[in-house]
């Protein structure tokens, strides 16, 4: 990848009117919507625990579906009259 990724919206107001900051240095952006300046910085990769192994299923984990969980405080079975 030859270019760095740019933010799509302001993390404070959600506005998409962003431009690179001329005074903030590398990774600094200015929002035209809320007049805030912010800086993006890559901190590194997170270490995975040894017990967590990648899924072996064909679909990636974020594509898998699981049964919906009942709302908090809801009975496990429907009430029957």
C-alpha positions in Angstrom: 0.0 0.0 0.0 1.6 3.3 -1.1 -0.7 5.8 0.6 -1.7 6.2 4.2 -5.4 5.9 5.2 -7.2 9.1 6.0 -10.1 9.4 8.5 -13.5 9.6 6.9 -15.2 11.6 9.7 -14.4 13.6 12.8 -14.2 11.5 16.0 -15.8 14.3 17.9 -18.8 15.5 15.8 -19.0 13.0 12.9 -18.6 15.7 10.3 -16.8 14.7 7.0 -15.3 18.1 6.4 -11.7 17.2 7.3 -8.4 18.5 6.0 -4.8 17.8 7.0 -3.5 20.2 9.7 -0.7 22.4 8.6 0.5 23.1 12.1 -0.1 19.8 13.9 2.5 17.7 12.2 2.3 14.2 10.8 -1.2 12.5 11.3 -2.9 15.7 12.4 -6.3 16.7 11.0 -8.6 19.7 11.3 -12.4 19.5 11.3 -14.3 22.3 9.5 -17.5 21.3 11.3 -16.5 21.7 15.0 -13.2 23.5 14.6 -11.3 20.8 16.5 -7.9 19.5 15.6 -6.9 15.9 16.4 -4.0 13.5 15.7 -4.1 9.9 14.5 -1.3 7.7 15.5 -0.7 3.9 15.0 0.4 2.5 18.4 1.2 -1.1 17.3 -0.3 -4.5 17.1 -2.1 -6.1 20.0 -0.7 -9.4 21.3 -3.1 -12.3 21.1 -3.4 -14.6 24.1 -1.8 -18.0 23.4 -5.1 -19.8 24.0 -6.9 -17.8 21.3 -6.3 -19.5 17.9 -7.6 -18.3 14.6 -10.9 -19.9 13.6 -10.7 -22.8 11.3 -14.1 -22.4 9.7 -14.4 -21.3 6.1 -16.1 -18.0 7.0 -14.2 -15.3 8.9 -15.3 -14.9 12.5 -17.0 -11.5 11.8 -19.2 -13.1 9.1 -20.4 -16.0 11.3 -23.9 -15.8 12.8 -25.0 -17.0 16.2 -28.5 -17.2 17.7 -29.7 -14.0 19.1 -29.4 -13.6 22.9 -32.6 -12.8 24.7 -32.9 -9.3 26.2 -31.6 -8.9 29.8 -34.3 -10.0 32.2 -36.3 -11.9 29.6 -37.5 -15.4 30.4 -35.7 -18.2 28.6 -38.9 -19.7 27.3 -42.1 -18.0 26.1 -44.9 -17.6 28.7 -47.8 -19.9 27.9 -51.4 -19.4 29.1 
